[in-house]
Every structure is written in structure tokens, then in C-alpha cells.
Amino acid sequence: MPDRIFMPLMALIGLAMIALAMILPQGYGDRSPGPWGDVPLQQTPAMRQKIQREKDAAVRQEAEATRAASVAPPSRP
């Protein structure tokens, strides 16, 4: 295929990809514009509650591990 056809075709494909990336949903990030935008999964109330429960459980587990480490007698080889 001659470069005279190939290079403009690649430029057109690149511009089309950039245009699609600007308007299609963006995964778990911020809401996309226009008719495609939905509330991201991580911003729903149920998911926020689940994330908060996981954070709280991690904090409790870390506190218990720290407390257990400070109470346990030093081990001897």
C-alpha cells in the first residue's frame, strides 16, 4: 500500500480513536458526558458502604494485630 494512502488513513483512524475516547464511558472514574454517562459503580451508595466496611475491618484487624504483638511475650529460639 502506498504511503500516500496509508499515512492519511492512519491519521484518520487515530483521530477517530481519540474522538471515541472522549465520549465513551470512562470505566470506574468520573461520569462520562452526554447520553452515555452513568453513575460509576464505586460511587453508588451500596458500593460506598461496602468500601467503608472493608476499611473499618482493615483498621480493626491492624489494631488487633498490634495489640497481640505488644501483649505476646518475646519468643526465644
Backbone as XML, in Angstrom:
<?xml version="1.0"?>
<chain id="A" units="angstrom">
  <residue number="1" name="MET">
    <atom name="N" x="0.846" y="-1.175" z="0.000"/>
    <atom name="CA" x="0.000" y="0.000" z="0.000"/>
    <atom name="C" x="0.893" y="1.239" z="0.000"/>
  </residue>
  <residue number="2" name="PRO">
    <atom name="N" x="0.653" y="2.163" z="-0.876"/>
    <atom name="CA" x="1.497" y="3.359" z="-0.956"/>
    <atom name="C" x="1.344" y="4.245" z="0.279"/>
  </residue>
  <residue number="3" name="ASP">
    <atom name="N" x="2.437" y="4.907" z="0.632"/>
    <atom name="CA" x="2.424" y="5.796" z="1.787"/>
    <atom name="C" x="1.419" y="6.926" z="1.622"/>
  </residue>
  <residue number="4" name="ARG">
    <atom name="N" x="1.146" y="7.324" z="0.401"/>
    <atom name="CA" x="0.222" y="8.416" z="0.133"/>
    <atom name="C" x="-1.190" y="8.065" z="0.614"/>
  </residue>
  <residue number="5" name="ILE">
    <atom name="N" x="-1.512" y="6.797" z="0.682"/>
    <atom name="CA" x="-2.826" y="6.349" z="1.156"/>
    <atom name="C" x="-2.745" y="5.924" z="2.621"/>
  </residue>
  <residue number="6" name="PHE">
    <atom name="N" x="-1.660" y="5.237" z="2.970"/>
    <atom name="CA" x="-1.528" y="4.654" z="4.300"/>
    <atom name="C" x="-1.467" y="5.711" z="5.406"/>
  </residue>
  <residue number="7" name="MET">
    <atom name="N" x="-0.649" y="6.724" z="5.246"/>
    <atom name="CA" x="-0.454" y="7.730" z="6.297"/>
    <atom name="C" x="-1.737" y="8.529" z="6.583"/>
  </residue>
  <residue number="8" name="PRO">
    <atom name="N" x="-2.453" y="9.040" z="5.579"/>
    <atom name="CA" x="-3.713" y="9.720" z="5.907"/>
    <atom name="C" x="-4.743" y="8.780" z="6.545"/>
  </residue>
  <residue number="9" name="LEU">
    <atom name="N" x="-4.744" y="7.516" z="6.122"/>
    <atom name="CA" x="-5.654" y="6.543" z="6.714"/>
    <atom name="C" x="-5.330" y="6.336" z="8.195"/>
  </residue>
  <residue number="10" name="MET">
    <atom name="N" x="-4.052" y="6.232" z="8.530"/>
    <atom name="CA" x="-3.646" y="6.067" z="9.929"/>
    <atom name="C" x="-3.994" y="7.310" z="10.746"/>
  </residue>
  <residue number="11" name="ALA">
    <atom name="N" x="-3.830" y="8.494" z="10.161"/>
    <atom name="CA" x="-4.188" y="9.735" z="10.852"/>
    <atom name="C" x="-5.690" y="9.775" z="11.113"/>
  </residue>
  <residue number="12" name="LEU">
    <atom name="N" x="-6.480" y="9.368" z="10.147"/>
    <atom name="CA" x="-7.933" y="9.349" z="10.305"/>
    <atom name="C" x="-8.352" y="8.357" z="11.389"/>
  </residue>
  <residue number="13" name="ILE">
    <atom name="N" x="-7.737" y="7.190" z="11.401"/>
    <atom name="CA" x="-8.038" y="6.190" z="12.428"/>
    <atom name="C" x="-7.642" y="6.713" z="13.810"/>
  </residue>
  <residue number="14" name="GLY">
    <atom name="N" x="-6.497" y="7.373" z="13.893"/>
    <atom name="CA" x="-6.058" y="7.937" z="15.166"/>
    <atom name="C" x="-7.017" y="8.996" z="15.681"/>
  </residue>
  <residue number="15" name="LEU">
    <atom name="N" x="-7.464" y="9.878" z="14.811"/>
    <atom name="CA" x="-8.428" y="10.905" z="15.212"/>
    <atom name="C" x="-9.758" y="10.285" z="15.632"/>
  </residue>
  <residue number="16" name="ALA">
    <atom name="N" x="-10.193" y="9.243" z="14.941"/>
    <atom name="CA" x="-11.436" y="8.565" z="15.307"/>
    <atom name="C" x="-11.315" y="7.921" z="16.696"/>
  </residue>
  <residue number="17" name="MET">
    <atom name="N" x="-10.164" y="7.340" z="16.986"/>
    <atom name="CA" x="-9.957" y="6.723" z="18.300"/>
    <atom name="C" x="-9.958" y="7.779" z="19.407"/>
  </residue>
  <residue number="18" name="ILE">
    <atom name="N" x="-9.344" y="8.914" z="19.147"/>
    <atom name="CA" x="-9.330" y="9.992" z="20.136"/>
    <atom name="C" x="-10.748" y="10.506" z="20.370"/>
  </residue>
  <residue number="19" name="ALA">
    <atom name="N" x="-11.516" y="10.669" z="19.305"/>
    <atom name="CA" x="-12.896" y="11.146" z="19.438"/>
    <atom name="C" x="-13.739" y="10.160" z="20.245"/>
  </residue>
  <residue number="20" name="LEU">
    <atom name="N" x="-13.581" y="8.876" z="19.990"/>
    <atom name="CA" x="-14.335" y="7.877" z="20.742"/>
    <atom name="C" x="-13.927" y="7.864" z="22.213"/>
  </residue>
  <residue number="21" name="ALA">
    <atom name="N" x="-12.637" y="8.029" z="22.472"/>
    <atom name="CA" x="-12.164" y="8.027" z="23.853"/>
    <atom name="C" x="-12.719" y="9.213" z="24.632"/>
  </residue>
  <residue number="22" name="MET">
    <atom name="N" x="-13.040" y="10.296" z="23.935"/>
    <atom name="CA" x="-13.569" y="11.476" z="24.610"/>
    <atom name="C" x="-15.038" y="11.335" z="24.971"/>
  </residue>
  <residue number="23" name="ILE">
    <atom name="N" x="-15.787" y="10.473" z="24.296"/>
    <atom name="CA" x="-17.227" y="10.419" z="24.536"/>
    <atom name="C" x="-17.717" y="9.119" z="25.156"/>
  </residue>
  <residue number="24" name="LEU">
    <atom name="N" x="-16.941" y="8.065" z="25.093"/>
    <atom name="CA" x="-17.403" y="6.792" z="25.641"/>
    <atom name="C" x="-17.182" y="6.740" z="27.146"/>
  </residue>
  <residue number="25" name="PRO">
    <atom name="N" x="-17.900" y="5.871" z="27.856"/>
    <atom name="CA" x="-17.746" y="5.764" z="29.313"/>
    <atom name="C" x="-16.297" y="5.518" z="29.722"/>
  </residue>
  <residue number="26" name="GLN">
    <atom name="N" x="-15.958" y="6.026" z="30.875"/>
    <atom name="CA" x="-14.574" y="6.001" z="31.333"/>
    <atom name="C" x="-14.323" y="4.972" z="32.429"/>
  </residue>
  <residue number="27" name="GLY">
    <atom name="N" x="-15.041" y="3.881" z="32.467"/>
    <atom name="CA" x="-14.801" y="2.849" z="33.468"/>
    <atom name="C" x="-15.280" y="3.271" z="34.842"/>
  </residue>
  <residue number="28" name="TYR">
    <atom name="N" x="-14.446" y="3.103" z="35.877"/>
    <atom name="CA" x="-14.839" y="3.405" z="37.247"/>
    <atom name="C" x="-14.545" y="4.844" z="37.643"/>
  </residue>
  <residue number="29" name="GLY">
    <atom name="N" x="-14.054" y="5.664" z="36.722"/>
    <atom name="CA" x="-13.712" y="7.053" z="37.035"/>
    <atom name="C" x="-14.932" y="7.940" z="37.096"/>
  </residue>
  <residue number="30" name="ASP">
    <atom name="N" x="-14.740" y="9.169" z="36.733"/>
    <atom name="CA" x="-15.832" y="10.135" z="36.764"/>
    <atom name="C" x="-16.869" y="9.819" z="35.699"/>
  </residue>
  <residue number="31" name="ARG">
    <atom name="N" x="-18.025" y="10.413" z="35.866"/>
    <atom name="CA" x="-19.124" y="10.211" z="34.941"/>
    <atom name="C" x="-18.766" y="10.729" z="33.552"/>
  </residue>
  <residue number="32" name="SER">
    <atom name="N" x="-19.136" y="9.988" z="32.545"/>
    <atom name="CA" x="-18.901" y="10.400" z="31.166"/>
    <atom name="C" x="-19.958" y="11.408" z="30.744"/>
  </residue>
  <residue number="33" name="PRO">
    <atom name="N" x="-19.647" y="12.227" z="29.768"/>
    <atom name="CA" x="-20.609" y="13.236" z="29.338"/>
    <atom name="C" x="-21.725" y="12.666" z="28.485"/>
  </residue>
  <residue number="34" name="GLY">
    <atom name="N" x="-22.746" y="13.455" z="28.325"/>
    <atom name="CA" x="-23.786" y="13.148" z="27.359"/>
    <atom name="C" x="-24.600" y="11.910" z="27.666"/>
  </residue>
  <residue number="35" name="PRO">
    <atom name="N" x="-25.239" y="11.371" z="26.682"/>
    <atom name="CA" x="-26.193" y="10.287" z="26.920"/>
    <atom name="C" x="-25.548" y="8.991" z="27.401"/>
  </residue>
  <residue number="36" name="TRP">
    <atom name="N" x="-24.233" y="8.887" z="27.379"/>
    <atom name="CA" x="-23.587" y="7.642" z="27.793"/>
    <atom name="C" x="-23.286" y="7.609" z="29.273"/>
  </residue>
  <residue number="37" name="GLY">
    <atom name="N" x="-23.339" y="8.735" z="29.952"/>
    <atom name="CA" x="-22.882" y="8.800" z="31.334"/>
    <atom name="C" x="-23.803" y="8.092" z="32.309"/>
  </residue>
  <residue number="38" name="ASP">
    <atom name="N" x="-23.245" y="7.207" z="33.100"/>
    <atom name="CA" x="-23.935" y="6.543" z="34.198"/>
    <atom name="C" x="-23.162" y="6.830" z="35.474"/>
  </residue>
  <residue number="39" name="VAL">
    <atom name="N" x="-23.814" y="6.619" z="36.604"/>
    <atom name="CA" x="-23.122" y="6.771" z="37.872"/>
    <atom name="C" x="-22.107" y="5.640" z="37.972"/>
  </residue>
  <residue number="40" name="PRO">
    <atom name="N" x="-20.820" y="5.958" z="38.188"/>
    <atom name="CA" x="-19.804" y="4.907" z="38.280"/>
    <atom name="C" x="-20.113" y="3.937" z="39.411"/>
  </residue>
  <residue number="41" name="LEU">
    <atom name="N" x="-19.709" y="2.701" z="39.234"/>
    <atom name="CA" x="-20.002" y="1.635" z="40.184"/>
    <atom name="C" x="-19.514" y="1.983" z="41.588"/>
  </residue>
  <residue number="42" name="GLN">
    <atom name="N" x="-18.324" y="2.567" z="41.701"/>
    <atom name="CA" x="-17.769" y="2.851" z="43.016"/>
    <atom name="C" x="-18.415" y="4.062" z="43.678"/>
  </residue>
  <residue number="43" name="GLN">
    <atom name="N" x="-19.291" y="4.767" z="42.983"/>
    <atom name="CA" x="-19.944" y="5.920" z="43.581"/>
    <atom name="C" x="-21.392" y="5.630" z="43.969"/>
  </residue>
  <residue number="44" name="THR">
    <atom name="N" x="-21.848" y="4.401" z="43.806"/>
    <atom name="CA" x="-23.200" y="4.054" z="44.231"/>
    <atom name="C" x="-23.211" y="3.919" z="45.754"/>
  </residue>
  <residue number="45" name="PRO">
    <atom name="N" x="-24.336" y="4.204" z="46.397"/>
    <atom name="CA" x="-24.384" y="4.116" z="47.872"/>
    <atom name="C" x="-24.027" y="2.730" z="48.410"/>
  </residue>
  <residue number="46" name="ALA">
    <atom name="N" x="-24.499" y="1.685" z="47.745"/>
    <atom name="CA" x="-24.209" y="0.329" z="48.228"/>
    <atom name="C" x="-22.709" y="0.038" z="48.173"/>
  </residue>
  <residue number="47" name="MET">
    <atom name="N" x="-22.064" y="0.457" z="47.097"/>
    <atom name="CA" x="-20.628" y="0.202" z="46.963"/>
    <atom name="C" x="-19.833" y="1.054" z="47.949"/>
  </residue>
  <residue number="48" name="ARG">
    <atom name="N" x="-20.276" y="2.274" z="48.189"/>
    <atom name="CA" x="-19.581" y="3.112" z="49.171"/>
    <atom name="C" x="-19.664" y="2.500" z="50.567"/>
  </residue>
  <residue number="49" name="GLN">
    <atom name="N" x="-20.829" y="1.932" z="50.917"/>
    <atom name="CA" x="-20.972" y="1.268" z="52.211"/>
    <atom name="C" x="-20.053" y="0.056" z="52.303"/>
  </residue>
  <residue number="50" name="LYS">
    <atom name="N" x="-19.973" y="-0.707" z="51.221"/>
    <atom name="CA" x="-19.110" y="-1.892" z="51.221"/>
    <atom name="C" x="-17.643" y="-1.488" z="51.374"/>
  </residue>
  <residue number="51" name="ILE">
    <atom name="N" x="-17.229" y="-0.448" z="50.679"/>
    <atom name="CA" x="-15.847" y="0.019" z="50.782"/>
    <atom name="C" x="-15.558" y="0.492" z="52.195"/>
  </residue>
  <residue number="52" name="GLN">
    <atom name="N" x="-16.507" y="1.213" z="52.807"/>
    <atom name="CA" x="-16.306" y="1.699" z="54.176"/>
    <atom name="C" x="-16.217" y="0.536" z="55.161"/>
  </residue>
  <residue number="53" name="ARG">
    <atom name="N" x="-17.068" y="-0.498" z="54.975"/>
    <atom name="CA" x="-16.988" y="-1.679" z="55.853"/>
    <atom name="C" x="-15.630" y="-2.359" z="55.730"/>
  </residue>
  <residue number="54" name="GLU">
    <atom name="N" x="-15.107" y="-2.462" z="54.508"/>
    <atom name="CA" x="-13.802" y="-3.084" z="54.313"/>
    <atom name="C" x="-12.692" y="-2.261" z="54.972"/>
  </residue>
  <residue number="55" name="LYS">
    <atom name="N" x="-12.789" y="-0.935" z="54.875"/>
    <atom name="CA" x="-11.796" y="-0.078" z="55.523"/>
    <atom name="C" x="-11.848" y="-0.244" z="57.037"/>
  </residue>
  <residue number="56" name="ASP">
    <atom name="N" x="-13.053" y="-0.254" z="57.585"/>
    <atom name="CA" x="-13.213" y="-0.417" z="59.037"/>
    <atom name="C" x="-12.668" y="-1.769" z="59.500"/>
  </residue>
  <residue number="57" name="ALA">
    <atom name="N" x="-12.943" y="-2.820" z="58.733"/>
    <atom name="CA" x="-12.433" y="-4.151" z="59.088"/>
    <atom name="C" x="-10.905" y="-4.177" z="59.051"/>
  </residue>
  <residue number="58" name="ALA">
    <atom name="N" x="-10.312" y="-3.500" z="58.077"/>
    <atom name="CA" x="-8.849" y="-3.461" z="57.985"/>
    <atom name="C" x="-8.250" y="-2.722" z="59.174"/>
  </residue>
  <residue number="59" name="VAL">
    <atom name="N" x="-8.882" y="-1.629" z="59.592"/>
    <atom name="CA" x="-8.398" y="-0.880" z="60.757"/>
    <atom name="C" x="-8.506" y="-1.728" z="62.017"/>
  </residue>
  <residue number="60" name="ARG">
    <atom name="N" x="-9.639" y="-2.432" z="62.192"/>
    <atom name="CA" x="-9.796" y="-3.309" z="63.366"/>
    <atom name="C" x="-8.756" y="-4.422" z="63.363"/>
  </residue>
  <residue number="61" name="GLN">
    <atom name="N" x="-8.534" y="-5.022" z="62.204"/>
    <atom name="CA" x="-7.571" y="-6.120" z="62.113"/>
    <atom name="C" x="-6.162" y="-5.632" z="62.426"/>
  </residue>
  <residue number="62" name="GLU">
    <atom name="N" x="-5.809" y="-4.457" z="61.950"/>
    <atom name="CA" x="-4.493" y="-3.903" z="62.239"/>
    <atom name="C" x="-4.342" y="-3.596" z="63.723"/>
  </residue>
  <residue number="63" name="ALA">
    <atom name="N" x="-5.389" y="-3.062" z="64.339"/>
    <atom name="CA" x="-5.335" y="-2.762" z="65.772"/>
    <atom name="C" x="-5.200" y="-4.045" z="66.591"/>
  </residue>
  <residue number="64" name="GLU">
    <atom name="N" x="-5.930" y="-5.081" z="66.204"/>
    <atom name="CA" x="-5.825" y="-6.364" z="66.913"/>
    <atom name="C" x="-4.438" y="-6.964" z="66.754"/>
  </residue>
  <residue number="65" name="ALA">
    <atom name="N" x="-3.858" y="-6.873" z="65.574"/>
    <atom name="CA" x="-2.517" y="-7.422" z="65.356"/>
    <atom name="C" x="-1.486" y="-6.650" z="66.165"/>
  </residue>
  <residue number="66" name="THR">
    <atom name="N" x="-1.625" y="-5.339" z="66.234"/>
    <atom name="CA" x="-0.696" y="-4.530" z="67.023"/>
    <atom name="C" x="-0.825" y="-4.859" z="68.501"/>
  </residue>
  <residue number="67" name="ARG">
    <atom name="N" x="-2.066" y="-4.997" z="68.967"/>
    <atom name="CA" x="-2.304" y="-5.332" z="70.374"/>
    <atom name="C" x="-1.754" y="-6.727" z="70.696"/>
  </residue>
  <residue number="68" name="ALA">
    <atom name="N" x="-1.965" y="-7.675" z="69.810"/>
    <atom name="CA" x="-1.460" y="-9.032" z="70.041"/>
    <atom name="C" x="0.066" y="-9.059" z="70.048"/>
  </residue>
  <residue number="69" name="ALA">
    <atom name="N" x="0.686" y="-8.259" z="69.184"/>
    <atom name="CA" x="2.133" y="-8.229" z="69.134"/>
    <atom name="C" x="2.734" y="-7.595" z="70.383"/>
  </residue>
  <residue number="70" name="SER">
    <atom name="N" x="2.042" y="-6.610" z="70.949"/>
    <atom name="CA" x="2.575" y="-5.940" z="72.137"/>
    <atom name="C" x="2.336" y="-6.774" z="73.400"/>
  </residue>
  <residue number="71" name="VAL">
    <atom name="N" x="1.320" y="-7.622" z="73.425"/>
    <atom name="CA" x="0.988" y="-8.431" z="74.590"/>
    <atom name="C" x="1.791" y="-9.740" z="74.609"/>
  </residue>
  <residue number="72" name="ALA">
    <atom name="N" x="2.080" y="-10.274" z="73.438"/>
    <atom name="CA" x="2.771" y="-11.567" z="73.351"/>
    <atom name="C" x="4.187" y="-11.466" z="73.913"/>
  </residue>
  <residue number="73" name="PRO">
    <atom name="N" x="4.605" y="-12.491" z="74.678"/>
    <atom name="CA" x="5.978" y="-12.468" z="75.212"/>
    <atom name="C" x="6.968" y="-12.671" z="74.059"/>
  </residue>
  <residue number="74" name="PRO">
    <atom name="N" x="8.166" y="-12.127" z="74.219"/>
    <atom name="CA" x="9.166" y="-12.312" z="73.152"/>
    <atom name="C" x="9.507" y="-13.787" z="73.004"/>
  </residue>
  <residue number="75" name="SER">
    <atom name="N" x="9.626" y="-14.215" z="71.792"/>
    <atom name="CA" x="9.931" y="-15.642" z="71.540"/>
    <atom name="C" x="11.425" y="-15.869" z="71.646"/>
  </residue>
  <residue number="76" name="ARG">
    <atom name="N" x="11.779" y="-17.092" z="72.128"/>
    <atom name="CA" x="13.180" y="-17.454" z="72.240"/>
    <atom name="C" x="13.473" y="-18.559" z="71.255"/>
  </residue>
  <residue number="77" name="PRO">
    <atom name="N" x="14.616" y="-18.472" z="70.590"/>
    <atom name="CA" x="14.945" y="-19.521" z="69.606"/>
    <atom name="C" x="15.293" y="-20.840" z="70.215"/>
  </residue>
</chain>
